[in-house]
Amino acid sequence: MPVYTYRCEACGVQFERHQSFTDAPLKTCPECRKKALKKVITPTKIIFKGSGFYATDHKSPSGDTSSAKKAEKKEKENASKESKSTESKSTSSDSPE
């Protein structure tokens, strides 16, 4: 059975009720007894747990790391290789022949 949240526009009280889909919405406030109740739309509370759920809804090729992480790792490796090659060129040109 779903849980519906109601708020009274007259007194401001807010509460939850378990109701069937076929039940009529409540209209009378249990606190002030005025017919000023409105349903409050709240986000659903869904938590995906387990290894079968992925942030992008697509399984990555390796199954444990995302392709974005792999691309970032490759970029870091390439950057370190480039910096090493420029360092070795500058040290070799600094030495007298």
C-alpha positions in Angstrom: 0.0 0.0 0.0 1.4 3.4 -0.9 2.1 6.1 1.6 0.6 9.5 0.8 1.7 12.8 2.5 -1.0 15.4 3.2 -0.7 19.0 4.3 -3.4 21.2 5.7 -3.5 24.7 4.0 -5.4 26.1 7.0 -3.2 25.1 10.0 0.0 23.8 8.2 0.0 20.3 9.8 1.6 17.6 7.6 1.2 13.9 8.0 1.4 10.6 6.1 -1.3 7.9 5.6 -1.2 4.4 4.1 -4.0 4.3 1.5 -5.0 2.0 -1.3 -4.9 3.3 -4.9 -8.7 3.1 -4.9 -9.2 5.1 -1.7 -10.6 8.6 -2.1 -8.1 11.3 -1.0 -8.6 12.8 2.4 -10.1 16.2 2.6 -10.7 17.0 6.3 -7.7 17.9 8.5 -7.5 15.8 11.7 -6.2 18.8 13.7 -8.4 21.7 12.8 -11.3 19.8 11.1 -11.3 22.1 8.1 -11.6 20.9 4.5 -8.2 22.2 3.5 -6.1 19.1 2.9 -3.9 18.8 -0.2 -1.7 15.9 -1.2 2.0 16.7 -1.2 4.1 15.4 -4.1 7.3 14.0 -2.7 10.2 12.3 -4.6 10.3 8.6 -4.4 12.8 6.8 -2.2 14.6 4.3 -4.4 17.9 2.8 -3.5 19.7 0.5 -6.0 22.1 -1.8 -4.2 24.2 -4.6 -5.4 26.7 -5.3 -8.2 24.0 -5.4 -11.0 23.4 -1.6 -11.0 25.7 0.9 -12.7 25.8 4.7 -12.5 25.3 5.0 -16.3 23.0 2.0 -16.7 25.6 0.4 -19.0 28.1 -2.2 -17.9 31.6 -1.2 -18.5 33.9 -3.5 -20.5 35.9 -4.7 -17.5 32.9 -4.9 -15.2 34.5 -3.0 -12.3 35.8 0.3 -13.6 34.1 2.8 -15.9 35.4 3.8 -19.3 35.7 7.4 -18.1 38.1 6.3 -15.4 40.1 4.3 -18.0 40.3 7.3 -20.3 41.4 9.5 -17.4 44.1 7.0 -16.5 45.4 6.9 -20.0 45.5 10.7 -20.2 47.6 10.8 -17.0 50.0 8.1 -18.3 50.4 10.0 -21.6 51.0 13.3 -19.8 53.6 11.7 -17.6 55.3 10.1 -20.6 55.4 13.5 -22.4 56.8 15.2 -19.4 59.5 12.6 -19.0 60.4 12.8 -22.7 60.7 16.6 -22.5 62.8 16.4 -19.4 65.2 13.9 -21.0 65.5 16.1 -24.1 66.3 19.2 -22.0 68.9 17.3 -19.9 70.5 15.9 -23.0 70.7 19.3 -24.8 72.2 20.9 -21.6 75.1 18.5 -21.5 78.2 19.5 -23.6 79.2 17.3 -26.4 
